Structures are given as structure tokens and as C-alpha cells.
């Protein structure tokens, strides 16, 4: 049994996220499994490094599946990109070690969140960024971001109601930079909880607009209370850029 590793990119606007669902077949996982099952002539289940949200994007999603197919990695790459819809692409295909698992073996991830920070609509970035016309205090946001770095219990920054797994995560970097009419936020860490980045973003935006102080993020962390953190921002501004492995 071969273990095939894929690197994918997709525009998520018209999909209900990565994870397949019984209520719809309009998911990235669902599209991939349908295609790979037809290609291999056997039932295929594909695993990913993580579940991207409905409307969220990926430049470097990593996934893997097991198959008895004798197709070469070049043939798999060519077949996938011939039959996938135009908003999903397989960038790379390779043979993986038998025990490789795209989620369990991941050691970190990098995400980017884009804000169109202008009173003038941006026709070309509108599908990949969230609009925020109000002026933002980037220095205040950077101060708040520094307080989020390191290992913390991020229970207040997840939409998950209850979880048997730990909500402790480590953030190594939050970079905030202005690029023309956009403000872009880069998050790198060892893992992120359900909706964690989108809630962090909502909180940082409130800091940037003067609704809360940079220091308030420390109190939010200590509280473990989702209600004390910022709003959940739209998924369309979020992209999974890279997954790290040792």
C-alpha cells in the first residue's frame, strides 16, 4: 500500500470548508475523494494537515492518502489538475513514508490574514480580503500581538464549546505590515484551534480601532472566556500558506 502526499492550493469562496459533510458534497475533501476514487479505481479517504473554514483559502495545504494504484506521481499530478475544478490545484505529488500523516506529523503552520484598509473598494482583492475602512493603529496592534506570543492557553480564542484536548498552543510570530491599501497579518505557530486566528484578528482589529487597549489581551488570555475576546472575522481574508514538518 502506497502513501501519497499532496500539496494543494485552493480558493475557498464557494466551498463549505475542507472537511466533507453529509449535508453537502461541496467541500474540498469531498471533491478530492471523488476524483481520487475514480482515478485509483478504489475507495479513497484523504487526510489533510487541518480543516480550513468555509470560505477560507490555501496556498500550501498538505494532504495524504493510501492507494494500491500503480500510477506514477507525475501521472497523479497530471490527472488531478486535468479534472479538478479551476479553483483547486495540486501543486506537488510525492511518495511518503508508510506512517506519514499530514495532520499528526505537522509541527507548525503559517497563516496570512488580509484586510483592505481603505474607504475605496478594491475590485481585485475583494475575494481574498476583509474590508475595514476605519483607520487602524498598527503600533497598538503590534503591542497587543507581542503579548500573544509564546505558549498560552488560548481557550478564550476558540469557538469550540468543549474539548477533551488541550487548548494550549504556541505562537512564534505575528507580523503586521501595510502593503499599499492592505494590512496583512502573518501568524506562525505550532498549531491553531478552531477559529483561533479569526478571533485573534477580531480582537486585534478592536485594538487597532481603539475599542480596547493592547494590554487587554493578557486579561482575555487569563480569563479563558470566549465572550471577552473580539468578534469572529470573515474567513475570506484567511489563507493557509505553509505547513511545517521535521
N, C-alpha and C positions, 0 to 999 in steps of 0.2 A: 504494500500500500504506500503510494507516494504522498508526500505532504507538500502542497504547492502554496507558495507565498506570493501575494499580490500587493502592489502599491497602487492605490486608486485616487482619482480626483473626481469630484462631482459638484455641480451646482444644485443646492438642495431646495430651492424655492418651491418646486412643485411636488416635493416628496414629503411623506409623513415620517421623516427621520430615517435612520439606518435600520432599526430593528423591525423585523417582519411582524405583522399583526394579523389576527384572524378577521378583523373587520375591514381590511383593505389589502390589496396587493400592490399598493403604490408606495413601496418602501425601497430603499437601496438594496437591502439584504434580499428582499423578495425578488427584485429584478435580477440580481446576480445569481441567486439559486436557481431560478427558472432557466436562465441562459446556460449555466454550468451543467445542470442536469441534462439538458438537451445535448450539449456539446459532448459530455462524457458518456452518455447512454446509461447512466446510473443515478440514483438519488444523491444529491449533493447538499451538504449543510456547510455553510461558510461562517467562520467566526471573524470578528473584527477587533481592533485594539480597544474600541469603545463605541458607545451608541451616540452618534450625533443627533441633535434635536431636529424636529420637524422644521424645515426652512433653513437649517444650518448647512454649511459647506465644508468641503475638504480638499486640500491640496496634497496631503500625504497620509491618507488613511491606509492602514496596513491590515490585511486580512489573510486567512489561510483556509485551505480545505484539503480533504483527503480523497484520493481517487485511485482507481485501478487503470485509468486511461494511459495509453502509451504515447499520447500526443507530446511533442516537444514543447518546451517553454515558449519558443518562438511561435509555434502553431497556436498555442493557447492565447498568447497576446494578440495575434492577428485575428483569431476567431472572435474574441471578446469585443475588440474595437470595431469589427465589421458589423456586429449585430446589436451592440448596446445602443441605447438612445444617445442623442448628441450631447446630453448634459451629464453623462457618466463616461469616464475613460479609465482604462487600465494602463498605467504608466510603465509598470515593470512586473515581470513574472520570473520567479526563480524557484529552484528546488530548496526546500527547507529540511532541517533535521527532523527525524520522525517525531520527536517530542516537542517541537516548537509550537507555541500557541501565541497568537498575535496579541491577546489581551494579558494572559498570565505572565508572559515573558517581558512585557513592556516595562521599562524602568523610568520613563518620563514622557512628557508631551509638551508641545508648544502650540499655543493658540494665538490668533490675532483677532481683535475686535475693532471694527472701523466705525467711526462717527463722521457724518457730513456735518461740519460745524460752520454753517453758513445760512444766511436768510434766503439765499438763492438756491433753488432746487438743482441737484446735479443729475442730469439725464443719464449719464453713463455709469455712475456708481450707485444709483438708487437701488439696484437689486442686491448689492453686496455691502451696504452700509445703512446704519440707522441715522435718521435726521435729527439734529439737535441745533436749532437756530440760535439759542441763547449763548452768549459769550461764556467761555469756560476759563476758570483759573487753573492753569496747568500746574503751577507751582504748588498750590494747595493739594491738588490731586496726587502729585508726586510724593508729597509728605505723607499722605494717607497710605499710598502704595508701599512706602518703606516700612510702615508699621504692620503690613500684612505679610512681609517676607519672613521666611523661616518656617519652622514647624509649629502648627497651631491646630486646635480643634475647630474646624470650620462648620460646625453644626448649624450655626446661625445663617450660613450662606448656602444652604441647600433646600430644595423643595421637597425632598424625601421626608415623609412624615415620621416614619420609624425605620430603623435599620439595625440589623444584627451585626453589621460590620462597622469597623471604626470610621469615624468622621475626621480623624486626624490626617492632615496632608501637609506637604512641604512645598512652599512656593520659592523658587530660586531667583526669579526675576519678574518684575513688572515694569516694562519700559513704555513710556508715554512720549509720543513725538508728533509734531504737527507736520503734515505733508500737504502743501497747498491749502485746499479748503477742508481737509480732513484731519481728524485727530485719530491716531492709531495706537492701540494698546496691545502689547505683546506679553503674554503670560507663559512662563515656563515653570514646570514643577514636576513632582514625581507622580502626580495623579490629581484628578479633579472630580468632585462629587456632582450629582445630578443638578444641573442648572447653576453650578457654583460660579462659573465665570460670568454668566449673565446677571447674577445677583451682585457679585463684586462690582460689575460695571455699573449697575443701577446705583450702588452705594457711592462709587467714585464720582459719578455724574452729579449726585446730590452735593458732594463736597465741592466739585467744580462750580456749581451754581450758588454756593454759599448757604445751602439749606442746612448743612451740618458741617462741623469742624473736622479737620483731618484727624484729630485725636479721638474722635468719637468711634472710629473703627476698632480701637482697642477695647472699648466698653462693649461693642457688639460681639467681638470675639469671646469675651469673658462671659457674656450673658447666655450664649448658646441658643438665643431666641430669634427665630426667623423673622418675627414681626418687627424687630428692631433694626433690621438691615434694609437696604434700599429695594426699589422695585425691580421686577424681572424685566430686563430689556428684551426687545425682539431678537429672534435667532438669526435674522438675515444678515446681521453685521458680523457674525461669528464664523471663523474658518479654522479647522484643524490643519495646522501647517506641517507638523512633523511628529513622528512617534520615535522614541529612542529605545535602543536595545543595547545590551552589553556585548 
